[in-house]
Amino acid sequence: MKIAILGIRGIPAHYGGFETCVDYTSRLLARAGISVTVYNRSQHFQTHPPAYEGVSLQYIPRPQPNFLHTIGHSLRCARAMRRHEFDLIHLYGVGNAFAIPALRRGSGKVIISVDAEDWARDKWGIVGRNYLLLAARFAVRAADRIVVDSRAIGDLYQQRFHAGSAYIAYGAETTPNTGTEWLQRFKLESRRYHLFVGRLTPEKRPHQLIAAYHEVRSDMPLVIVGDDPYDKGYFAQLQALADARVRFVGTVYDDGFHQLCYHCYLYLTASAIEGTSPALLQAMAQGAAVLVNGIPANCETVANAGFTYTSGDVADLRRQWQALVDDPRRVAAARAAAVARIRQHYTWEIVTSQLITLYRSLLESG
């Protein structure tokens, strides 16, 4: 089986849920004896090694301007693929859907992984939203299979586009990172801070967390991890809204992110648009007790292994947050439940096994 993967910035992953997913699953696919080639955007890497733990790497420059980075790169990859033979092409990102005809050659199959309601994100203007909505409509007609990371998103595609899909969630790394160097860097104490991690964009709703925290009686700081280099105005609004207990620490990845999740008292997200959130999964995998906005995808992810508040209801967020501050034993019990849920449903080995089953079923179907 020869598989090509594209639509992402590339691997090794430095940013993004799709990149992290491909990083883990492509290496596990290679260990299972499958030939895997990942197409990287060359500008994102200082060096261009030909392989990564058994995965072949191709480097294709992305075009300018910015709005052509994604679809333009995929079209360039389609041209480069003429020199190779692949049984199946796995495309990531609904915005790449219009590249499917160029990618499809001979009897090769094309599947596409889509990311929640991408067209509904606050960062897009009317042109971007309409483009992504059209891309989603095109994807369900042009691809051999749509892959969703959340059953709630699968239901949405069924209701809105009358399209079936394959459900394969993200995974997470469950080895606990008990180090403390990042706590020392930020002058934090273990189990003595609340944590938000994500892009500082309106759709992630950090302003709702900060507003609710104003009325939560707690001497533990709220640590805000993340940034948005494209909208400093919103970041300034968050800073103006925050009181002295809120700390903005910028972006933190990999070991730092894992350590902050492992040691936090409570991990929170108010995001309004999600599939299966990679950051939420990883927080739970590190043993964080979580309190999340009760949108369908978050409820599906957390189940009984964490806490949800009424979707978009800041007053309910504040009430539940206060109740958890006042009940440390309940929070401690949720930590063990979170790790158990990830190990049962969301390991990268489970995800890769599901991908192999999907790939084989498509290829055997002719």
ABEGO torsion letter per residue (X at the ends): XBBBBBGBAEOBBABEAAAAAAAAAAAAAAAAGBBBBBBBBAAABABBBABBGGBBBBBBBBBOBAAAAAAAAAAAAAAAAAABBBABBBBBEAAAAAAAAAABBEABBBBBBBBEBAAABAABBAAAAAAAAAAAAAAAAABABBBBABAAAAAAAAAAAGBBBBBBBBBBBABBBABAAAAAAAGBBBGABBBBBEBBBAAAGAAAAAAAAAABBBABBBBBBEBBAABAAAAAAAAAABBAABBBAEBBBEAAAAAAAAABABBBBABABBBBBAAAAAAAAAGBBBBBBABAAAAAAAEAABBBBBBGBAAAAAAAAAAAAABAAAAAAAAAAAAAAAAAAABAAAAAAAAAAAAAAAAAAX
